[in-house]
Amino acid sequence: RQLAYIIHTELGEGFIYATEAREKKRIGEDYTLKDRDVISITSAKKRA
């Protein structure tokens, strides 16, 4: 989730989950990024 917030506040607020792209495994928001990780972030717009 922290990476999502670094990219953009709205992405962090709508964070649902992240996927490690090479192994196609879901990773938790507490996952510690390592060098060369490729991450896909899934999020949704927050409703007003």
C-alpha positions as CSV (number, residue, x, y, z in Angstrom):
1,R,0.0,0.0,0.0
2,Q,2.8,2.4,0.8
3,L,4.1,2.2,-2.8
4,A,0.6,3.0,-4.1
5,Y,0.6,6.1,-1.9
6,I,4.0,7.1,-3.2
7,I,2.8,6.9,-6.8
8,H,-0.4,8.8,-6.1
9,T,-2.7,9.4,-3.1
10,E,-5.8,8.2,-4.9
11,L,-4.1,5.0,-5.8
12,G,-3.2,4.4,-2.2
13,E,-6.6,5.2,-0.9
14,G,-8.3,2.8,-3.4
15,F,-5.7,0.0,-2.9
16,I,-7.2,-3.4,-3.0
17,Y,-4.2,-5.7,-3.5
18,A,-0.9,-6.1,-5.3
19,T,0.4,-8.9,-7.5
20,E,4.1,-9.9,-7.9
21,A,4.0,-9.9,-11.8
22,R,6.7,-12.5,-12.5
23,E,5.2,-15.3,-10.3
24,K,1.6,-14.0,-10.5
25,K,1.2,-14.2,-6.8
26,R,-0.9,-11.8,-4.6
27,I,1.2,-10.1,-2.0
28,G,0.1,-8.4,1.2
29,E,0.3,-4.7,1.9
30,D,3.0,-5.5,4.4
31,Y,5.3,-7.0,1.7
32,T,8.8,-5.5,1.6
33,L,9.8,-4.7,-1.9
34,K,13.1,-6.1,-3.1
35,D,15.4,-4.9,-5.9
36,R,14.0,-5.9,-9.3
37,D,10.5,-6.7,-8.1
38,V,7.8,-6.1,-10.6
39,I,4.5,-5.2,-8.9
40,S,1.0,-4.7,-10.3
41,I,-1.3,-2.7,-8.1
42,T,-5.1,-3.2,-8.2
43,S,-7.2,-0.4,-6.9
44,A,-10.7,1.1,-7.1
45,K,-11.9,4.7,-7.0
46,K,-13.2,5.7,-3.7
47,R,-16.9,6.7,-3.7
48,A,-17.7,10.2,-2.5
